[in-house]
Amino acid sequence: MSSTTRALKRPGFASVVIVLVLAEIISAFELSMMYVMLPTLIADFQVDANTVAWVVTAYLLVSASAAVLGGRFGDMYGRRKVMVIVLAIAAVGSLISLLGGSLGMIIFGRAIQGVAGAVLGLAFGLAREHLDEKRVPVGISMVGASALIAGAGGSMIAGFMIDLFSWHGIFVFAAVLAVIAAVAIQLVIPRDTNAVTTDKPDYLGAILLPIAVSALLLGLSNSSKTGFLSVEFLGLIGLGLAAAAVWAWWELRVESPIVNLRMFKNKQIALAMTATVFAAVGPLGGVSVPSQMIMQSPESLGYGLGFTPTESGVIICLTALVGFALSPVGGKLSFRYGARIVFIGGLVLMALVLPLILLTYGNVAMYVVAMTLNGVGISLTYGALPNLLVEVVPETHTSETAGTNTMIRNVGQSAAIAIGAFILAKNTDPATQAISQQGISAALLLVLAFAVLSVIMGLMLSRNPKPWVPETVGERDIRRGTTRDPEGIVSASA
């Protein structure tokens, strides 16, 4: 076989999906692994929970912005290249946390690991770029649902590593896995074929976006401790909103924005993003806090099931595996009937789970059934959402749009955790630290309300959506009657 023939040969479906799933598993694992490690770090470094929580917060702050920036840079300069760089940086972050010798260095390394937040958007773009058109929905569905496996299995693997090697083993595992994934991407995914871009990087947008997102996430993540009326919360949220407003103003005027905000003029994209926010505050994020309390609280409280942490982890892992196993079915249904129907089905399923839990407190069998159905619903939703966007977004903007959706979901889930923690804290007995059944019900009812809102947004999605066609800079300037200076800033024509 000649070199030319080899260069033109498209990699197989299985090989592409496997390496992309591996890359996404690393991203999700690097977040989930840390929750198990928190008690060990508290004991080893003699710090309180608020201090050690920064190992999670630092990752989330960087991850949310990296999702957008990485997706945009991948669309501009080549997704394979950016994916390999991101995985290499994540491995370096693991090594810094491993070798630093202090909690501060662990937090610093975790912030560097946060660049892995760019993986999912890049993976969707690579799937669309290198899979046959008919197999793109299935591939994207499987990659999106792989976060379920990593999120559920991450806790079990992390616990095993801590028992064998203390917390150091987790970072060794994460670093090795990132290197393996980077090598696999290099070997399986063909070289980028992007034309050399003439777009100028949007440096100001790249600076303003992390400031806005970090301030919002930091305010939300600390709100359960500071309160929603504290100076710290209001200051951070105010800073985040102000930075976001300046960023949006700039993005609408710069020649090559980090995020093309004009995509939101497309009804399908706007509705999908709005449904993402509601689902993230609702069943995708809001259910995590009360569900853990239900599983691990004593049966004497009425709602508790009395599971150990290990038993809870096993149940979450098994239900997630069921969901992932059905992800190819969701992809096939998306291709045959459209992603809209699968997306709505996943949202409806997650919404129906909540009354089932509320009406069957203390029943182990019904709770396991509910969590299994929830896992299927999450799998269908995660798989259908990127396919919804793929149906209306040009291939050249796939990773940028997927990254924007990931960022929005991260902000929504952070808000959900903060609100859920606040509700549960308000319903905690100061003497026993036990959470009342009314508190659990209030948290679940709030999740149900946002689940219903997400279903309503899903029903408003078009069956035959109009594709989004990004305007070129020249077309926009002609329509506006404007001119552009050498720096790419728009001004009025004479």
C-alpha positions as a Python dict, from the first residue, in 0.01 Angstrom:
ca = {
    (1, 'M'): (0, 0, 0),
    (2, 'S'): (141, 336, -98),
    (3, 'S'): (184, 626, 142),
    (4, 'T'): (-79, 820, -51),
    (5, 'T'): (-334, 542, -7),
    (6, 'R'): (-259, 520, 364),
    (7, 'A'): (-301, 895, 403),
    (8, 'L'): (-643, 887, 239),
    (9, 'K'): (-770, 588, 434),
    (10, 'R'): (-1036, 682, 689),
    (11, 'P'): (-991, 520, 1034),
    (12, 'G'): (-1256, 271, 1140),
    (13, 'F'): (-1559, 365, 1347),
    (14, 'A'): (-1459, 155, 1647),
    (15, 'S'): (-1102, 284, 1666),
    (16, 'V'): (-1208, 651, 1644),
    (17, 'V'): (-1482, 615, 1905),
    (18, 'I'): (-1260, 417, 2145),
    (19, 'V'): (-982, 677, 2153),
    (20, 'L'): (-1230, 965, 2183),
    (21, 'V'): (-1414, 788, 2465),
    (22, 'L'): (-1078, 729, 2635),
    (23, 'A'): (-995, 1098, 2612),
    (24, 'E'): (-1335, 1203, 2752),
    (25, 'I'): (-1309, 947, 3033),
    (26, 'I'): (-989, 1121, 3145),
    (27, 'S'): (-1166, 1457, 3159),
    (28, 'A'): (-1457, 1323, 3365),
    (29, 'F'): (-1234, 1104, 3584),
    (30, 'E'): (-1011, 1396, 3680),
    (31, 'L'): (-1314, 1566, 3831),
    (32, 'S'): (-1487, 1271, 3997),
    (33, 'M'): (-1169, 1121, 4147),
    (34, 'M'): (-1118, 1420, 4376),
    (35, 'Y'): (-1440, 1385, 4576),
    (36, 'V'): (-1320, 1054, 4722),
    (37, 'M'): (-980, 1205, 4803),
    (38, 'L'): (-1104, 1503, 5007),
    (39, 'P'): (-1120, 1329, 5349),
    (40, 'T'): (-768, 1190, 5301),
    (41, 'L'): (-629, 1533, 5216),
    (42, 'I'): (-799, 1686, 5519),
    (43, 'A'): (-630, 1429, 5744),
    (44, 'D'): (-287, 1441, 5576),
    (45, 'F'): (-256, 1822, 5560),
    (46, 'Q'): (-455, 1905, 5876),
    (47, 'V'): (-685, 2157, 5703),
    (48, 'D'): (-1059, 2218, 5708),
    (49, 'A'): (-1311, 2117, 5441),
    (50, 'N'): (-1339, 2469, 5301),
    (51, 'T'): (-965, 2481, 5229),
    (52, 'V'): (-938, 2137, 5075),
    (53, 'A'): (-1244, 2200, 4857),
    (54, 'W'): (-1019, 2417, 4640),
    (55, 'V'): (-878, 2102, 4478),
    (56, 'V'): (-1222, 2067, 4315),
    (57, 'T'): (-1299, 2436, 4272),
    (58, 'A'): (-966, 2513, 4099),
    (59, 'Y'): (-1034, 2241, 3842),
    (60, 'L'): (-1390, 2362, 3776),
    (61, 'L'): (-1288, 2724, 3734),
    (62, 'V'): (-1032, 2642, 3464),
    (63, 'S'): (-1239, 2365, 3307),
    (64, 'A'): (-1540, 2583, 3227),
    (65, 'S'): (-1335, 2839, 3033),
    (66, 'A'): (-1112, 2574, 2875),
    (67, 'A'): (-1421, 2412, 2721),
    (68, 'V'): (-1488, 2723, 2513),
    (69, 'L'): (-1130, 2830, 2442),
    (70, 'G'): (-1016, 2479, 2351),
    (71, 'G'): (-1311, 2427, 2120),
    (72, 'R'): (-1248, 2755, 1940),
    (73, 'F'): (-874, 2693, 1902),
    (74, 'G'): (-946, 2340, 1778),
    (75, 'D'): (-1176, 2473, 1506),
    (76, 'M'): (-914, 2732, 1408),
    (77, 'Y'): (-585, 2543, 1431),
    (78, 'G'): (-677, 2172, 1423),
    (79, 'R'): (-866, 1961, 1676),
    (80, 'R'): (-619, 1671, 1682),
    (81, 'K'): (-330, 1904, 1757),
    (82, 'V'): (-517, 2091, 2031),
    (83, 'M'): (-647, 1765, 2184),
    (84, 'V'): (-294, 1625, 2216),
    (85, 'I'): (-168, 1950, 2369),
    (86, 'V'): (-457, 1955, 2618),
    (87, 'L'): (-394, 1595, 2727),
    (88, 'A'): (-21, 1663, 2764),
    (89, 'I'): (-91, 1969, 2981),
    (90, 'A'): (-332, 1765, 3194),
    (91, 'A'): (-60, 1504, 3249),
    (92, 'V'): (182, 1779, 3359),
    (93, 'G'): (-81, 1905, 3603),
    (94, 'S'): (-108, 1557, 3756),
    (95, 'L'): (270, 1541, 3799),
    (96, 'I'): (278, 1882, 3968),
    (97, 'S'): (9, 1768, 4214),
    (98, 'L'): (197, 1444, 4271),
    (99, 'L'): (544, 1591, 4327),
    (100, 'G'): (461, 1933, 4476),
    (101, 'G'): (458, 1813, 4836),
    (102, 'S'): (200, 2066, 4964),
    (103, 'L'): (-172, 2127, 4940),
    (104, 'G'): (-102, 2453, 4757),
    (105, 'M'): (89, 2267, 4486),
    (106, 'I'): (-187, 2008, 4461),
    (107, 'I'): (-439, 2287, 4402),
    (108, 'F'): (-204, 2449, 4147),
    (109, 'G'): (-168, 2118, 3965),
    (110, 'R'): (-544, 2068, 3972),
    (111, 'A'): (-594, 2408, 3807),
    (112, 'I'): (-359, 2300, 3526),
    (113, 'Q'): (-550, 1972, 3494),
    (114, 'G'): (-861, 2181, 3434),
    (115, 'V'): (-761, 2233, 3070),
    (116, 'A'): (-907, 1883, 3021),
    (117, 'G'): (-1244, 2057, 3016),
    (118, 'A'): (-1174, 2121, 2646),
    (119, 'V'): (-1171, 1749, 2563),
    (120, 'L'): (-1545, 1693, 2512),
    (121, 'G'): (-1596, 1970, 2254),
    (122, 'L'): (-1284, 1863, 2066),
    (123, 'A'): (-1398, 1500, 2073),
    (124, 'F'): (-1735, 1589, 1919),
    (125, 'G'): (-1558, 1785, 1646),
    (126, 'L'): (-1318, 1497, 1571),
    (127, 'A'): (-1606, 1248, 1560),
    (128, 'R'): (-1789, 1462, 1307),
    (129, 'E'): (-1471, 1515, 1109),
    (130, 'H'): (-1359, 1152, 1081),
    (131, 'L'): (-1673, 934, 1097),
    (132, 'D'): (-1904, 850, 808),
    (133, 'E'): (-2206, 1082, 811),
    (134, 'K'): (-2448, 801, 894),
    (135, 'R'): (-2243, 698, 1198),
    (136, 'V'): (-2181, 1043, 1341),
    (137, 'P'): (-2494, 1044, 1566),
    (138, 'V'): (-2402, 707, 1720),
    (139, 'G'): (-2039, 807, 1770),
    (140, 'I'): (-2127, 1141, 1927),
    (141, 'S'): (-2387, 976, 2149),
    (142, 'M'): (-2134, 723, 2280),
    (143, 'V'): (-1867, 988, 2341),
    (144, 'G'): (-2115, 1210, 2525),
    (145, 'A'): (-2245, 927, 2740),
    (146, 'S'): (-1892, 809, 2828),
    (147, 'A'): (-1884, 1079, 3095),
    (148, 'L'): (-2133, 859, 3284),
    (149, 'I'): (-1881, 575, 3308),
    (150, 'A'): (-1594, 798, 3413),
    (151, 'G'): (-1803, 985, 3666),
    (152, 'A'): (-1933, 667, 3826),
    (153, 'G'): (-1619, 456, 3793),
    (154, 'G'): (-1389, 739, 3898),
    (155, 'S'): (-1500, 714, 4259),
    (156, 'M'): (-1437, 339, 4272),
    (157, 'I'): (-1094, 364, 4107),
    (158, 'A'): (-994, 655, 4328),
    (159, 'G'): (-1094, 466, 4642),
    (160, 'F'): (-890, 164, 4529),
    (161, 'M'): (-585, 382, 4457),
    (162, 'I'): (-608, 555, 4794),
    (163, 'D'): (-625, 222, 4977),
    (164, 'L'): (-316, 96, 4794),
    (165, 'F'): (-96, 405, 4746),
    (166, 'S'): (-260, 692, 4943),
    (167, 'W'): (-366, 995, 4736),
    (168, 'H'): (-44, 984, 4532),
    (169, 'G'): (-168, 685, 4335),
    (170, 'I'): (-458, 882, 4188),
    (171, 'F'): (-229, 1137, 4024),
    (172, 'V'): (2, 866, 3889),
    (173, 'F'): (-300, 691, 3736),
    (174, 'A'): (-436, 1016, 3587),
    (175, 'A'): (-99, 1114, 3438),
    (176, 'V'): (-38, 774, 3280),
    (177, 'L'): (-392, 762, 3140),
    (178, 'A'): (-356, 1111, 2986),
    (179, 'V'): (-29, 1014, 2816),
    (180, 'I'): (-183, 692, 2682),
    (181, 'A'): (-479, 887, 2542),
    (182, 'A'): (-251, 1147, 2379),
    (183, 'V'): (-48, 871, 2210),
    (184, 'A'): (-366, 693, 2099),
    (185, 'I'): (-500, 1015, 1942),
    (186, 'Q'): (-170, 1057, 1757),
    (187, 'L'): (-178, 699, 1627),
    (188, 'V'): (-547, 669, 1532),
    (189, 'I'): (-675, 1013, 1435),
    (190, 'P'): (-541, 1143, 1100),
    (191, 'R'): (-346, 1467, 1086),
    (192, 'D'): (-542, 1790, 1084),
    (193, 'T'): (-623, 1920, 737),
    (194, 'N'): (-733, 2270, 841),
    (195, 'A'): (-635, 2543, 601),
    (196, 'V'): (-395, 2792, 756),
    (197, 'T'): (-621, 3044, 927),
    (198, 'T'): (-588, 3415, 867),
    (199, 'D'): (-805, 3495, 1171),
    (200, 'K'): (-639, 3693, 1445),
    (201, 'P'): (-666, 3534, 1791),
    (202, 'D'): (-914, 3712, 2017),
    (203, 'Y'): (-680, 3775, 2311),
    (204, 'L'): (-909, 4011, 2501),
    (205, 'G'): (-1202, 3771, 2472),
    (206, 'A'): (-978, 3488, 2591),
    (207, 'I'): (-890, 3694, 2902),
    (208, 'L'): (-1238, 3828, 2982),
    (209, 'L'): (-1418, 3493, 2950),
    (210, 'P'): (-1224, 3310, 3227),
    (211, 'I'): (-1265, 3613, 3456),
    (212, 'A'): (-1642, 3616, 3404),
    (213, 'V'): (-1690, 3240, 3437),
    (214, 'S'): (-1450, 3202, 3732),
    (215, 'A'): (-1617, 3482, 3930),
    (216, 'L'): (-1963, 3334, 3872),
    (217, 'L'): (-1857, 2978, 3958),
    (218, 'L'): (-1659, 3088, 4262),
    (219, 'G'): (-1953, 3289, 4394),
    (220, 'L'): (-2193, 2999, 4340),
    (221, 'S'): (-1962, 2732, 4483),
    (222, 'N'): (-1908, 2929, 4808),
    (223, 'S'): (-2266, 3048, 4848),
    (224, 'S'): (-2365, 2760, 5077),
    (225, 'K'): (-2106, 2889, 5327),
    (226, 'T'): (-2123, 3266, 5267),
    (227, 'G'): (-2496, 3299, 5198),
    (228, 'F'): (-2669, 3458, 4901),
    (229, 'L'): (-2678, 3804, 5059),
    (230, 'S'): (-2314, 3818, 5170),
    (231, 'V'): (-2075, 4082, 5040),
    (232, 'E'): (-1850, 3806, 4901),
    (233, 'F'): (-2129, 3639, 4704),
    (234, 'L'): (-2277, 3962, 4568),
    (235, 'G'): (-1931, 4098, 4485),
    (236, 'L'): (-1824, 3788, 4292),
    (237, 'I'): (-2155, 3756, 4107),
    (238, 'G'): (-2146, 4128, 4028),
    (239, 'L'): (-1789, 4102, 3898),
    (240, 'G'): (-1881, 3798, 3689),
    (241, 'L'): (-2186, 3961, 3535),
    (242, 'A'): (-1996, 4284, 3462),
    (243, 'A'): (-1709, 4095, 3300),
    (244, 'A'): (-1959, 3886, 3101),
    (245, 'A'): (-2133, 4201, 2976),
    (246, 'V'): (-1805, 4358, 2861),
    (247, 'W'): (-1701, 4026, 2704),
    (248, 'A'): (-2032, 3995, 2514),
    (249, 'W'): (-2001, 4355, 2390),
    (250, 'W'): (-1649, 4282, 2266),
    (251, 'E'): (-1735, 3948, 2107),
    (252, 'L'): (-2006, 4112, 1895),
    (253, 'R'): (-1752, 4358, 1752),
    (254, 'V'): (-1423, 4171, 1715),
    (255, 'E'): (-1331, 4010, 1383),
    (256, 'S'): (-1272, 3653, 1508),
    (257, 'P'): (-1452, 3606, 1842),
    (258, 'I'): (-1382, 3327, 2089),
    (259, 'V'): (-1757, 3256, 2084),
    (260, 'N'): (-1971, 3367, 1792),
    (261, 'L'): (-2264, 3497, 1997),
    (262, 'R'): (-2465, 3544, 1678),
    (263, 'M'): (-2527, 3170, 1685),
    (264, 'F'): (-2793, 3241, 1948),
    (265, 'K'): (-3002, 3416, 1683),
    (266, 'N'): (-3071, 3066, 1552),
    (267, 'K'): (-3385, 2945, 1732),
    (268, 'Q'): (-3272, 2584, 1758),
    (269, 'I'): (-2937, 2673, 1914),
    (270, 'A'): (-3093, 2923, 2156),
    (271, 'L'): (-3356, 2671, 2272),
    (272, 'A'): (-3101, 2390, 2306),
    (273, 'M'): (-2871, 2608, 2516),
    (274, 'T'): (-3162, 2724, 2735),
    (275, 'A'): (-3278, 2365, 2784),
    (276, 'T'): (-2920, 2280, 2883),
    (277, 'V'): (-2922, 2545, 3157),
    (278, 'F'): (-3255, 2423, 3299),
    (279, 'A'): (-3150, 2058, 3282),
    (280, 'A'): (-2813, 2136, 3446),
    (281, 'V'): (-2977, 2317, 3738),
    (282, 'G'): (-3236, 2038, 3745),
    (283, 'P'): (-3182, 1665, 3688),
    (284, 'L'): (-2831, 1674, 3542),
    (285, 'G'): (-2679, 1855, 3840),
    (286, 'G'): (-2934, 1924, 4111),
    (287, 'V'): (-3018, 1562, 4185),
    (288, 'S'): (-2660, 1467, 4283),
    (289, 'V'): (-2660, 1621, 4633),
    (290, 'P'): (-2998, 1493, 4764),
    (291, 'S'): (-2951, 1150, 4603),
    (292, 'Q'): (-2627, 1094, 4795),
    (293, 'M'): (-2801, 1197, 5116),
    (294, 'I'): (-3083, 952, 5049),
    (295, 'M'): (-2846, 663, 4992),
    (296, 'Q'): (-2611, 725, 5285),
    (297, 'S'): (-2850, 857, 5552),
    (298, 'P'): (-2976, 613, 5818),
    (299, 'E'): (-3313, 446, 5767),
    (300, 'S'): (-3441, 602, 6091),
    (301, 'L'): (-3476, 939, 5913),
    (302, 'G'): (-3757, 801, 5697),
    (303, 'Y'): (-3602, 876, 5359),
    (304, 'G'): (-3259, 718, 5412),
    (305, 'L'): (-3149, 382, 5276),
    (306, 'G'): (-2849, 329, 5506),
    (307, 'F'): (-2596, 243, 5230),
    (308, 'T'): (-2223, 265, 5290),
    (309, 'P'): (-2017, 489, 5058),
    (310, 'T'): (-1890, 180, 4876),
    (311, 'E'): (-2242, 45, 4825),
    (312, 'S'): (-2355, 385, 4698),
    (313, 'G'): (-2064, 393, 4454),
    (314, 'V'): (-2146, 47, 4322),
    (315, 'I'): (-2511, 141, 4263),
    (316, 'I'): (-2415, 461, 4081),
    (317, 'C'): (-2162, 273, 3869),
    (318, 'L'): (-2404, -3, 3770),
    (319, 'T'): (-2684, 237, 3678),
    (320, 'A'): (-2439, 444, 3474),
    (321, 'L'): (-2323, 134, 3287),
    (322, 'V'): (-2683, 57, 3192),
    (323, 'G'): (-2718, 410, 3059),
    (324, 'F'): (-2397, 390, 2858),
    (325, 'A'): (-2492, 51, 2716),
    (326, 'L'): (-2802, 212, 2565),
    (327, 'S'): (-2616, 514, 2422),
    (328, 'P'): (-2572, 355, 2074),
    (329, 'V'): (-2950, 305, 2064),
    (330, 'G'): (-2995, 675, 2134),
    (331, 'G'): (-2755, 759, 1852),
    (332, 'K'): (-2939, 538, 1606),
    (333, 'L'): (-3273, 689, 1707),
    (334, 'S'): (-3126, 1037, 1660),
    (335, 'F'): (-3017, 950, 1307),
    (336, 'R'): (-3351, 793, 1216),
    (337, 'Y'): (-3598, 1025, 1388),
    (338, 'G'): (-3389, 1331, 1473),
    (339, 'A'): (-3206, 1425, 1791),
    (340, 'R'): (-3502, 1635, 1911),
    (341, 'I'): (-3720, 1335, 1999),
    (342, 'V'): (-3436, 1156, 2180),
    (343, 'F'): (-3345, 1472, 2372),
    (344, 'I'): (-3705, 1522, 2485),
    (345, 'G'): (-3733, 1155, 2577),
    (346, 'G'): (-3424, 1175, 2798),
    (347, 'L'): (-3551, 1490, 2971),
    (348, 'V'): (-3897, 1340, 3029),
    (349, 'L'): (-3745, 1022, 3172),
    (350, 'M'): (-3531, 1217, 3420),
    (351, 'A'): (-3831, 1428, 3519),
    (352, 'L'): (-4049, 1120, 3586),
    (353, 'V'): (-3782, 972, 3812),
    (354, 'L'): (-3821, 1253, 4067),
    (355, 'P'): (-4186, 1184, 4168),
    (356, 'L'): (-4095, 816, 4186),
    (357, 'I'): (-3825, 892, 4444),
    (358, 'L'): (-4046, 1136, 4635),
    (359, 'L'): (-4331, 885, 4663),
    (360, 'T'): (-4123, 580, 4761),
    (361, 'Y'): (-3886, 702, 5036),
    (362, 'G'): (-3715, 411, 5211),
    (363, 'N'): (-3789, 155, 4936),
    (364, 'V'): (-3453, 21, 4813),
    (365, 'A'): (-3590, -159, 4508),
    (366, 'M'): (-3782, 142, 4382),
    (367, 'Y'): (-3483, 369, 4438),
    (368, 'V'): (-3257, 142, 4234),
    (369, 'V'): (-3519, 136, 3956),
    (370, 'A'): (-3540, 516, 3969),
    (371, 'M'): (-3162, 559, 3950),
    (372, 'T'): (-3141, 313, 3660),
    (373, 'L'): (-3406, 507, 3468),
    (374, 'N'): (-3221, 828, 3556),
    (375, 'G'): (-2898, 684, 3415),
    (376, 'V'): (-3077, 600, 3089),
    (377, 'G'): (-3227, 948, 3077),
    (378, 'I'): (-2890, 1115, 3132),
    (379, 'S'): (-2732, 896, 2864),
    (380, 'L'): (-3001, 985, 2610),
    (381, 'T'): (-2979, 1355, 2696),
    (382, 'Y'): (-2598, 1371, 2685),
    (383, 'G'): (-2596, 1187, 2354),
    (384, 'A'): (-2878, 1379, 2188),
    (385, 'L'): (-2771, 1729, 2293),
    (386, 'P'): (-2454, 1748, 2079),
    (387, 'N'): (-2643, 1583, 1793),
    (388, 'L'): (-2904, 1860, 1819),
    (389, 'L'): (-2630, 2115, 1768),
    (390, 'V'): (-2460, 1915, 1492),
    (391, 'E'): (-2784, 1922, 1293),
    (392, 'V'): (-2773, 2302, 1263),
    (393, 'V'): (-2406, 2399, 1312),
    (394, 'P'): (-2150, 2389, 1027),
    (395, 'E'): (-1864, 2141, 1073),
    (396, 'T'): (-1614, 2426, 1103),
    (397, 'H'): (-1783, 2549, 1424),
    (398, 'T'): (-1859, 2212, 1590),
    (399, 'S'): (-1606, 2223, 1874),
    (400, 'E'): (-1667, 2592, 1946),
    (401, 'T'): (-2043, 2534, 1984),
    (402, 'A'): (-2000, 2213, 2186),
    (403, 'G'): (-1749, 2387, 2412),
    (404, 'T'): (-1992, 2674, 2471),
    (405, 'N'): (-2261, 2422, 2562),
    (406, 'T'): (-2023, 2249, 2805),
    (407, 'M'): (-1942, 2579, 2974),
    (408, 'I'): (-2310, 2661, 3011),
    (409, 'R'): (-2374, 2318, 3160),
    (410, 'N'): (-2086, 2360, 3408),
    (411, 'V'): (-2223, 2693, 3529),
    (412, 'G'): (-2571, 2544, 3565),
    (413, 'Q'): (-2447, 2241, 3757),
    (414, 'S'): (-2243, 2462, 3990),
    (415, 'A'): (-2555, 2668, 4058),
    (416, 'A'): (-2752, 2348, 4123),
    (417, 'I'): (-2501, 2218, 4377),
    (418, 'A'): (-2488, 2555, 4553),
    (419, 'I'): (-2868, 2588, 4571),
    (420, 'G'): (-2913, 2226, 4679),
    (421, 'A'): (-2651, 2260, 4954),
    (422, 'F'): (-2818, 2581, 5074),
    (423, 'I'): (-3162, 2415, 5098),
    (424, 'L'): (-3025, 2112, 5283),
    (425, 'A'): (-2823, 2331, 5521),
    (426, 'K'): (-3139, 2526, 5610),
    (427, 'N'): (-3310, 2196, 5697),
    (428, 'T'): (-3032, 2047, 5910),
    (429, 'D'): (-3069, 1984, 6284),
    (430, 'P'): (-2779, 2174, 6451),
    (431, 'A'): (-2755, 1917, 6730),
    (432, 'T'): (-2745, 1596, 6525),
    (433, 'Q'): (-2647, 1736, 6182),
    (434, 'A'): (-2929, 1524, 6039),
    (435, 'I'): (-3117, 1660, 5737),
    (436, 'S'): (-3494, 1650, 5764),
    (437, 'Q'): (-3715, 1472, 5513),
    (438, 'Q'): (-3874, 1810, 5433),
    (439, 'G'): (-3531, 1939, 5327),
    (440, 'I'): (-3472, 1644, 5093),
    (441, 'S'): (-3819, 1686, 4945),
    (442, 'A'): (-3769, 2061, 4894),
    (443, 'A'): (-3441, 1999, 4709),
    (444, 'L'): (-3600, 1734, 4486),
    (445, 'L'): (-3907, 1949, 4413),
    (446, 'L'): (-3678, 2230, 4298),
    (447, 'V'): (-3501, 1984, 4068),
    (448, 'L'): (-3841, 1869, 3938),
    (449, 'A'): (-3942, 2228, 3858),
    (450, 'F'): (-3631, 2283, 3646),
    (451, 'A'): (-3675, 1940, 3486),
    (452, 'V'): (-4024, 2044, 3371),
    (453, 'L'): (-3885, 2372, 3235),
    (454, 'S'): (-3621, 2181, 3038),
    (455, 'V'): (-3891, 1956, 2889),
    (456, 'I'): (-4091, 2264, 2785),
    (457, 'M'): (-3784, 2407, 2611),
    (458, 'G'): (-3729, 2071, 2442),
    (459, 'L'): (-4086, 2063, 2311),
    (460, 'M'): (-4032, 2408, 2158),
    (461, 'L'): (-3743, 2277, 1944),
    (462, 'S'): (-3817, 2264, 1573),
    (463, 'R'): (-3870, 1931, 1397),
    (464, 'N'): (-3707, 2077, 1084),
    (465, 'P'): (-3455, 2330, 1215),
    (466, 'K'): (-3300, 2596, 999),
    (467, 'P'): (-2918, 2557, 979),
    (468, 'W'): (-2704, 2834, 1123),
    (469, 'V'): (-2489, 2993, 853),
    (470, 'P'): (-2224, 3216, 1015),
    (471, 'E'): (-2179, 3550, 845),
    (472, 'T'): (-1835, 3633, 716),
    (473, 'V'): (-1680, 3954, 841),
    (474, 'G'): (-1720, 4114, 498),
    (475, 'E'): (-2088, 4020, 470),
    (476, 'R'): (-2160, 4162, 813),
    (477, 'D'): (-1977, 4486, 739),
    (478, 'I'): (-2161, 4534, 408),
    (479, 'R'): (-2498, 4473, 577),
    (480, 'R'): (-2417, 4719, 853),
    (481, 'G'): (-2254, 4976, 629),
    (482, 'T'): (-1938, 4972, 839),
    (483, 'T'): (-1565, 4961, 783),
    (484, 'R'): (-1292, 4783, 969),
    (485, 'D'): (-960, 4915, 1089),
    (486, 'P'): (-636, 4709, 1076),
    (487, 'E'): (-696, 4577, 1430),
    (488, 'G'): (-1030, 4427, 1331),
    (489, 'I'): (-1249, 4677, 1520),
    (490, 'V'): (-1572, 4787, 1349),
    (491, 'S'): (-1646, 5155, 1286),
    (492, 'A'): (-1917, 5342, 1093),
    (493, 'S'): (-1861, 5409, 725),
    (494, 'A'): (-1862, 5762, 593),
}
